[in-house]
Amino acid sequence: MKTLFPVLFALALAGAANGHDSHATHDPARSTATDVAAERLVIRELDVTDSHGRSFPFLATFGRRGTLLLSFTYTNCETLCPVTNAILSGVDTEATKAGLGLTVLSMTIDPARDTPEQMAEERALWGAGENWIFLTAERGAHRRLMQDLSVDIRALEAHDPMFLLGDLCSGRFLRIVGVPEPSKLVDLARRHEPCDV
């Protein structure tokens, strides 16, 4: 799967551009640009569940893993999510080859439908490595986490491709909106200096 990244990325991007009739408020041209803004996030502790069905505290678990790259997806998405996942597949491959130790977190924005089993299927579809983790949460905890991350989940079909790169220890993150090349995200991850835990 990972060796097919350039083809998958091109196909996914083409599909996103062609399939956006259902994304009434989304502008496909805007997705091809990339905006980066620095911010500080304060995130409350809550439980999340991975694609193996294991639940654990979000901050205690990922606060010690250094640099994180968070993305937001849902398994029924047929437009932008495949683009995001194609990008993350490239990031996963490049970061692993470079020994970067980057943790990639794909968080569902549709916890009502995205079970751990569905997330496991999505993870397998993209050939995710051990540092690419798919997460869901109970609805109340999920809503609070999305609020803390400033992710608007009111209209699933209208969401922009967006990534958060930073660390939970310092709360310093870059919010990256658009369709960046995987190498750009890997380069930003290399330059990020997480605080010592």
N, C-alpha and C positions, 0 to 999 in steps of 0.2 A: 504493500500500500504506500509506504513512504517514498519509494523510488518513483512513484507515479505522480508526485506532488505537482510538477509544472502542468501536467495535463489536467489533473483534478482541479487545480486552482483556476485554470482558464475555463474549464467547463462549468465550474460552480459560479464563477463570476458572470459568465454568459447567461446561465440560468437565472441568476439573481436579476440581471438587467431585463431579461425577457419575461420573467414571472412576476413582475411587480404590479400588475393590475390590481391585485388584491391588497397591496400595501398603499392604501389611499393617501396617507399622509407622508409617505416616504418618497424622497427624491433620489432615484438611482444614481444620477450624476454626482450628487453630494457624497455618495458612498465611496467613490473612487478617490476622493481627496482624503488626506489624513491630517487631522488636527490633534495637537498634543498640548495638554495643559497640566501644570503641577498643582497638586492640592494635598491637604492633610485630612485624613479620615479618622474618625473616632468610631470604633466598631464594638458593639456590645457582645459579650460572650453568649453563645447559644449553640445548640446541637445541630449538626448536619449529618447526612447519611450518604455514604459512598455507593458506588455501583455494585459492591459486594453485599450491601445491606447492613454494613457496620455503621453504627452511630457513635459520634464522638464530639467533644467540644471544639468549635471552630478555632478560637484564638489559641487555646492551649496546644492544639495540634499543629496549626500552621504558623503560629507566632515564632516557632523555633526553626523553621525551614528556610530562613533567609529570604531571598528574592522570589516573589510570586508573580505570576501572570494570570489574571482572572479574566474569564470571558463568560458570556451569557448566551444561553441557547435553549432550544426546546426541541424534542425529538420529532414532533409533527411538522416542523418547519421545512419548507421545500425551497426557500429562496435564499435568504442571507446566511442562515446557519451553516449550510454546506460550504459557503465561502469562508466563514470564520473557522470552521473545522479544518478546511484545507490549509489555511494559514497556520493554524496551531499544529497541524501535522508536520509542516515544514519547520516550525520552531522546535518541536519535540525532537526531530531528527538532528537539526543543527546544534541545539544545546547539548544533546547527548554526545554527539561526536566531539564537541569542544570540551566536554567534561565540566560544563558550566554549573550543574547542580540546580538549575532553575526548576521550580515547581509550577506546573500549569494546572489551573483549576477551571473546569468548565461547569458553571453553575446553571441549573435549569431556571427558566423564568416561568415555568408552567408546572409547579409542584403538584397540582391536582391530578395531572395526567402522567407526569414523568416519574414512574416507579424506578426503584433501583434496577429492576430487571431490564426496563427499557433503556436506562442509562448504560447498563452493561452492554447491551446490543450496540448502542451508538459508539461506545468505547472500542468494541471489537471491530466495528465497521471501519474505523479510522486507524486501527493498528496502534493504539495509544501505548506508549512506553510506561514504565513504572512511575515516572514523575509527572504523568498526565492523568489527573484524577477528575472523575465526573461526580458531581454532588447534587443532592436535593435536600429538602428539609421539610419538616412539618409546616403547615401553612402559616401559622402565627409566627414561628421563628423565621421562616422564609421572608415574610413581609418585613419584619424588623431588619433583617440582614440587607435586603434590597434598599430600605430606607437609609441605613447607615452607609451603604455604598453609593448612594444617590443614583440608583438605577430605576427608571420609570418602567413599570411592568403592566400599566393599565391597558395598553393596546399591544398585544404580542406581535401582530403582523406588521406594526409600524415601527418596530425598534430598529435603531441604527446599529451597524456593527461597531462594537465598542470593547476596549480592553483596558484593564487597570494593571499597571506594573509598579510594584513597590514592595514594601514589607510591613507586616502587622506590628512589629516591634516599635518602629518609629511612627507609623501611620502615614509616611510620605509615599505618595503615589503619583504616577503620571496617568492621566486619562487620555487614551488614544482613541479617537473616533474616526472611522473610515476603514480602508482596506490596505493596510501596510504590507510590504513585503516581509516575509519571515525574518530575513537577515536584519531588517531595521529593528524589529522587536528584540532579536538576540543581541544586537549591538547596544540597545538601550538597557537590556538586562545586565550586560557586561559592565556598563558604566554606573549602574546603581550600586550604592554601598549601603547594605542593610546595617542597622545598628547591631551591636553585639548583645546576645541574649545571655 
